[in-house]
Amino acid sequence: MGDPKIKRSRLASEGVAAIQWVFFIFANTIVVPVSIGTAFELSAAEVAMTLRSSLVFTGIACVLQGIWGHRYPLMEGHSGLMWGLLLNLSSAAAVLGMDLKVIGGGIATGMIASAVFMLMVGLFGLSHIVRKVFTPMVMSVYLFLLSIQLILIFFTGMLAFTPKGTLNIPVSLLSVAVVVFVVVLKVKGKGAVSNFSILIGIIGGWIAYELFFSSTAAIPSREVKFSLFPLGFPNLEWGIVITTFVGGVLNMSNTIASVQAAGRLMGEVPAESRYNRSFSLTGLYTAGASALGLVPYAPFTSSIGFLESTRIFDRLPFLLAGACFSLLGLIPVVGAFFAAMPITVGNAVLFVAYLQLFGTALQSIQGTSFNSNTIFRIALPVLLGISLMMMDSAVFRELPVYIQPFLANGLIMGVLLSVVLEKAVYWKKYEG
């Protein structure tokens, strides 16, 4: 029999870790269905439905991946790559002269097609073929671009702006203070203080925001209008279908990068079966997401940054958090409370958490030597991707509308270029 005090202490620690996971999952989830609902002009009741569906679905997805899929504490959530792609496609409605429901229906078809592809890969054990395409160097490019894209998103999100478009200095300074606070806790803190710096930062920042500023966070409508395919019923608008399908296939790189990074963090080499099971589940989630009007799912590579920040690698807190998170979607009052969390504070804390992801990207190329020739292997796709991220997507309007979303997406283009370079060039020839 173990010491009861030690057991109670461990249970308390796991409980706090589970709460921290809940906040992390929530901060990464809440904005996505709301932004998609706004982009596709859904009603308040439909947005409320997609939001609650997102909460329930995400929690279940995390638990199933943790128990049966890849079996790592990795958040399964709305893919950042696909989120950006859907927003780009919605903004092309005016240029295409299409109704948003038609675009949404094409997206739904493309999502279902990519879901079937993922299911086939998982069920027939073909993940090794996919991994030959997404090589370690391609994954390094993906990690660099993903970390940069997320940091840009969260940096912009932690700043507040006035109705005139100018910087709201007091609220923005609070966000900067939260960033500094969390960094100090992480670096200077010891034990639990360092491990729970994310949670402490969210709670402290939220309290400070409520004390000094009036909350303007939107609370979801209590009215819920359930319907299948709220973005649009599946159709064969081939340009939209193909664009979404290709994006969905590239989204599989999330699984490979996440599982590989988690394996390195745990000091093990993931078995092939972990990839296959994870692809199978993500395929099912993607099909379900299409019916519910949600952004397709994928294991969050950014979870690695969270794990490295907290140093809590146990699965139990993660599984508890996933179960609790689903309950948020079933209890309107609780969901509304969490939805009132200041977005600027959440983004400020996530900004710090995802700085660790850049470190993961750096670690992924350790042991690889570069010279004046081989540096193109990583510099070209990464810097091209960053350049495209910095450009206004409006500059691509004169191009065929079906390729605009690709060219305007630095992450997609960088990864595609890396795949081409890895397959077209024999880099060992230039290493000498």
C-alpha atoms as one frame of an Amber mdcrd trajectory, in Angstrom:
protein
   0.000   0.000   0.000   1.348   3.444  -0.915   1.403   6.486   1.294  -2.149
   8.041   1.295  -0.668  11.553   1.350   1.378  10.843  -1.748  -1.693   9.417
  -3.500  -3.798  12.470  -2.590  -1.041  14.783  -3.762  -0.777  12.935  -7.061
  -4.542  12.991  -7.581  -4.624  16.720  -6.871  -1.770  17.298  -9.304  -3.508
  15.301 -12.031  -6.744  17.188 -11.385  -5.046  20.554 -11.801  -3.267  19.264
 -14.909  -6.637  18.191 -16.343  -8.026  21.691 -15.737  -5.026  23.172 -17.507
  -5.659  20.873 -20.460  -9.324  21.989 -20.537  -8.277  25.640 -20.811  -5.723
  24.815 -23.497  -8.223  22.838 -25.594 -10.873  25.496 -25.115  -8.598  28.372
 -26.127  -7.715  26.461 -29.317 -11.332  25.617 -30.138 -13.726  28.427 -29.263
 -12.716  30.898 -31.992 -12.808  28.431 -34.898 -16.551  27.590 -35.242 -17.511
  31.210 -34.512 -15.222  32.547 -37.253 -16.447  29.945 -39.771 -20.073  30.682
 -38.900 -19.465  34.380 -39.458 -17.633  33.792 -42.759 -20.472  31.633 -44.113
 -23.177  33.954 -42.741 -24.837  31.385 -40.490 -27.602  32.483 -38.139 -26.920
  32.965 -34.415 -28.746  29.701 -33.701 -26.648  27.838 -36.272 -23.415  29.285
 -34.870 -24.521  28.175 -31.388 -25.143  24.685 -32.775 -21.729  24.444 -34.444
 -20.046  25.795 -31.305 -21.672  23.249 -29.012 -21.068  20.466 -31.560 -17.422
  21.507 -31.661 -17.081  21.274 -27.881 -18.679  17.827 -27.649 -16.974  16.433
 -30.748 -13.506  17.723 -29.831 -13.630  16.223 -26.348 -14.682  12.820 -27.675
 -12.032  12.987 -30.415  -9.287  13.636 -27.866 -10.378  10.756 -25.631 -10.612
   8.220 -28.463  -7.203   9.193 -29.857  -5.689   8.979 -26.375  -7.202   5.568
 -25.621  -7.148   3.790 -28.990  -5.563   5.991 -31.704  -2.000   7.242 -31.423
  -2.319   6.962 -27.591  -0.390  10.141 -26.850  -1.620  13.221 -24.931  -2.082
  15.223 -28.137  -5.078  17.462 -28.620  -7.243  16.464 -31.576  -8.816  19.654
 -32.854  -9.705  21.839 -35.798  -6.767  21.920 -38.213  -5.152  25.337 -38.598
  -4.251  24.497 -42.191  -7.864  23.652 -43.087  -9.269  26.538 -41.040  -7.330
  29.002 -43.175  -8.328  27.184 -46.378 -12.058  27.341 -45.547 -11.845  31.039
 -44.708 -10.036  31.695 -47.998 -12.682  29.813 -49.960 -15.505  31.696 -48.260
 -13.890  35.019 -49.123 -13.789  33.964 -52.798 -17.587  33.821 -53.020 -17.933
  37.294 -54.544 -15.168  36.675 -57.098 -16.666  33.325 -58.124 -20.184  34.655
 -58.221 -21.260  31.647 -56.138 -23.622  31.448 -53.221 -21.880  30.634 -49.925
 -24.049  27.521 -49.607 -22.702  26.252 -52.926 -19.122  26.807 -51.796 -19.913
  25.184 -48.446 -21.419  22.189 -50.227 -18.296  21.766 -52.374 -16.180  21.953
 -49.235 -18.330  19.264 -47.600 -17.812  16.955 -50.600 -14.055  17.540 -50.592
 -13.909  16.857 -46.854 -15.816  13.590 -47.260 -13.483  12.536 -50.093 -10.384
  13.264 -48.003 -11.998  11.456 -45.054 -12.461   8.332 -47.194  -8.823   8.586
 -48.308  -7.616   8.813 -44.687  -9.807   5.897 -43.656  -8.385   3.756 -46.460
  -4.832   4.647 -45.432  -5.565   3.777 -41.813  -7.635   0.640 -42.279  -5.351
  -0.892 -44.929  -2.170  -0.012 -43.030  -0.781   2.320 -45.703   0.646   4.981
 -43.412   4.186   3.990 -44.383   3.471   5.161 -47.951   2.232   8.538 -46.724
   5.291   8.871 -44.522   7.542   8.375 -47.563   5.986  11.529 -49.019   6.129
  13.504 -45.782   9.814  12.866 -45.068  11.626  14.189 -41.959  12.806  17.267
 -43.907   9.274  17.980 -45.130   8.089  17.662 -41.538  10.789  20.101 -40.425
   9.563  22.623 -42.998   6.004  22.010 -41.818   6.940  22.583 -38.163   8.783
  25.819 -38.928   5.919  27.210 -41.013   3.230  26.039 -38.605   4.976  27.653
 -35.622   5.379  30.915 -37.541   1.771  30.896 -38.752   0.434  30.243 -35.259
   2.670  32.857 -33.644   1.434  35.436 -36.167  -2.177  34.500 -35.411  -1.766
  34.617 -31.641   0.348  37.781 -31.663  -2.365  39.580 -33.617  -5.055  38.020
 -31.417  -3.499  39.156 -28.141  -3.575  42.793 -29.268  -6.796  44.787 -28.907
  -7.995  47.396 -31.363 -10.414  50.303 -31.137 -13.395  50.676 -33.510 -11.204
  53.100 -35.522  -8.648  50.362 -36.102  -5.996  51.819 -33.802  -4.274  49.916
 -31.013  -6.092  49.719 -27.693  -2.985  50.365 -25.624  -4.228  49.443 -22.091
  -5.690  46.060 -23.109  -2.705  45.290 -25.342  -0.300  46.139 -22.506  -2.157
  43.677 -20.285  -1.569  40.995 -22.916   2.142  41.831 -22.992   2.195  41.664
 -19.189   0.550  38.225 -19.311   3.205  37.028 -21.779   6.017  38.268 -19.525
   4.298  36.787 -16.459   3.949  33.323 -18.005   7.520  33.339 -19.347   8.888
  34.260 -15.909   6.800  31.531 -14.256   8.007  28.990 -16.794  11.697  29.929
 -16.633  12.103  30.968 -12.992   9.379  28.891 -11.376  10.051  25.509  -9.869
   8.002  22.315  -9.831   4.261  22.898 -10.002   4.621  26.664 -10.560   6.572
  26.082 -13.780   4.424  23.142 -14.890   1.158  25.036 -14.399   2.383  28.384
 -15.740  -0.142  28.218 -18.598  -3.094  27.748 -16.251  -1.846  30.385 -13.796
  -1.392  32.823 -16.666  -4.926  32.283 -17.976  -6.564  32.650 -14.566  -4.409
  35.632 -13.545  -4.896  37.383 -16.881  -8.647  36.750 -16.843  -8.996  38.195
 -13.340  -6.896  41.245 -14.264  -8.984  41.803 -17.381 -12.247  41.675 -15.426
 -10.864  44.061 -12.797  -9.641  46.722 -15.209 -11.705  46.339 -18.364 -15.331
  45.627 -19.177 -15.696  42.291 -20.886 -16.769  42.440 -24.502 -16.520  38.699
 -25.179 -19.415  37.279 -27.122 -21.508  34.694 -25.308 -23.070  32.043 -27.519
 -26.780  32.130 -28.114 -28.875  29.808 -25.954 -31.040  29.072 -28.958 -29.754
  26.100 -30.917 -30.833  25.173 -34.414 -29.582  21.691 -35.269 -29.169  20.868
 -38.929 -26.909  18.686 -41.032 -24.488  20.373 -43.425 -25.153  23.933 -42.214
 -22.469  25.309 -44.568 -24.137  23.736 -47.582 -25.327  20.333 -48.791 -22.653
  18.301 -50.650 -22.372  19.047 -54.359 -19.958  18.506 -57.247 -18.549  22.010
 -57.682 -15.289  20.443 -58.795 -12.953  23.371 -58.261 -13.956  23.679 -54.619
 -14.073  19.896 -54.154 -10.550  19.334 -55.503  -9.090  22.276 -53.574 -10.553
  20.980 -50.320  -9.526  17.386 -51.028  -5.877  18.323 -51.679  -5.881  20.422
 -48.519  -7.292  17.456 -46.600  -4.544  15.143 -47.899  -1.860  17.659 -46.930
  -3.556  17.884 -43.543  -2.357  14.314 -42.917   1.082  15.813 -42.298  -0.315
  16.984 -38.947  -0.642  13.382 -37.802   2.852  12.403 -38.896   4.515  15.491
 -37.400   2.556  15.220 -34.141   3.113  11.507 -33.545   6.800  11.728 -34.465
   7.350  14.717 -32.170   5.443  13.045 -29.337   7.544   9.911 -29.756  10.759
  11.932 -29.474   9.395  13.681 -26.394   8.547  10.329 -24.783  11.884   8.807
 -25.815  10.430   6.138 -28.113   9.850   5.327 -31.769   6.092   5.190 -32.502
   4.888   1.903 -33.944   3.342   1.942 -37.420   0.014   0.908 -35.907  -0.200
   4.223 -34.032  -0.178   6.125 -37.317  -2.738   3.809 -38.919  -5.168   4.018
 -36.002  -4.769   7.785 -35.804  -5.464   8.198 -39.535  -8.570   6.017 -39.203
  -9.989   8.105 -36.378  -9.109  11.426 -38.008 -10.836  10.209 -41.174 -14.002
   9.510 -39.179 -13.754  12.893 -37.456 -13.332  14.673 -40.782 -16.438  12.991
 -42.186 -18.385  13.939 -39.063 -17.065  17.495 -39.211 -18.358  17.893 -42.770
 -21.877  16.964 -41.645 -21.770  19.328 -38.656 -20.244  22.280 -40.490 -16.962
  22.103 -38.585 -13.348  22.547 -39.686 -11.655  19.152 -40.311  -9.752  17.596
 -37.441  -6.116  16.619 -36.925  -3.750  15.943 -34.015  -2.358  19.308 -32.899
   1.394  19.496 -33.451   1.257  22.573 -31.228   0.382  20.242 -28.335   4.109
  19.457 -28.240   4.797  23.047 -27.254   2.191  22.755 -24.510   3.721  19.501
 -23.235   7.200  21.006 -23.239   5.905  24.033 -21.325   4.080  22.019 -18.650
   6.346  18.911 -18.549   3.233  16.848 -17.781   3.302  13.798 -20.055   0.723
  11.558 -18.330  -2.296  10.576 -20.403  -4.791  10.517 -17.521  -5.131  14.326
 -17.106  -5.526  14.630 -20.876  -8.257  11.969 -20.990 -10.085  13.555 -18.048
  -9.883  16.929 -19.769 -11.327  15.511 -22.990 -14.280  14.001 -21.124 -14.896
  17.228 -19.204 -14.597  19.266 -22.382 -17.421  17.317 -24.017 -19.611  18.141
 -21.033 -19.127  21.849 -21.736 -21.086  21.408 -24.951 -23.907  19.675 -23.098
 -24.236  22.308 -20.341 -25.080  25.689 -21.904 -24.337  27.722 -18.756 -20.841
  26.268 -18.356 -20.078  26.669 -22.033 -21.249  30.299 -21.938 -19.000  30.968
 -18.917 -15.891  29.700 -20.656 -16.854  31.516 -23.856 -16.654  34.761 -21.862
 -12.887  34.313 -21.430 -11.137  37.372 -22.920  -9.768  36.356 -26.293  -6.744
  38.637 -25.882  -5.716  36.834 -22.679  -6.159  33.397 -24.241  -4.075  34.386
 -27.247  -1.344  35.884 -25.038  -0.956  32.625 -23.117  -1.035  30.533 -26.297
   1.630  32.811 -27.778   3.995  31.673 -25.019   2.946  28.017 -25.232   3.649
  27.862 -28.961   7.081  29.434 -28.719   8.095  25.929 -27.670   6.912  24.618
 -31.037   9.654  26.607 -32.746  12.120  24.770 -30.517  10.620  21.488 -31.682
  11.216  22.590 -35.282  14.848  23.384 -34.489  15.309  20.005 -32.815  13.914
  18.265 -35.889  16.896  19.367 -38.018  19.581  18.628 -35.441  22.220  16.367
 -36.920  21.552  17.624 -40.445  24.450  19.607 -41.902  23.912  22.290 -44.521
  26.260  23.940 -46.980  25.803  26.642 -49.613  24.019  24.138 -51.863  21.944
  22.049 -49.463  20.654  25.072 -47.532  18.098  25.492 -50.323  16.554  22.243
 -49.089  15.037  24.012 -46.103  15.543  27.727 -46.725  13.630  27.877 -50.012
  10.325  26.318 -48.850  10.415  27.978 -45.407  11.228  31.467 -46.642   8.829
  31.189 -49.584   6.098  30.131 -47.167   6.829  33.078 -44.863   6.869  35.474
 -47.832   3.424  34.276 -48.934   2.119  34.614 -45.370   3.159  38.271 -45.400
   1.391  39.041 -48.683  -2.157  40.317 -49.033  -4.207  37.550 -50.671  -5.856
  40.229 -52.820  -2.768  40.317 -55.071  -3.730  36.869 -56.429  -7.207  37.897
 -57.591  -6.253  37.946 -61.274  -5.286  34.258 -61.146  -7.790  31.420 -61.622
  -9.936  31.463 -58.528  -9.477  27.754 -57.793  -5.736  28.106 -57.235  -5.952
  31.331 -55.256  -6.437  29.567 -51.887  -3.260  27.524 -52.462  -1.037  30.384
 -53.572  -2.283  32.584 -50.732  -1.551  29.894 -48.139   2.138  30.006 -47.243
   1.959  26.826 -45.176   0.481  24.740 -47.977   2.816  26.117 -50.630   5.901
  25.705 -48.446   5.083  22.072 -47.674   4.267  21.295 -51.326   7.556  22.837
 -52.484   9.441  20.831 -49.862   7.816  17.592 -51.083   8.843  18.422 -54.667
  12.418  19.250 -53.658  12.800  16.057 -51.636  11.565  13.898 -54.515  13.258
  15.743 -57.383  16.723  16.372 -55.919  19.247  13.826 -54.654  20.604  15.979
 -51.861  23.375  13.612 -50.766  25.116  14.420 -54.030  25.587  18.005 -52.846
  26.568  17.316 -49.236  30.268  16.862 -49.932
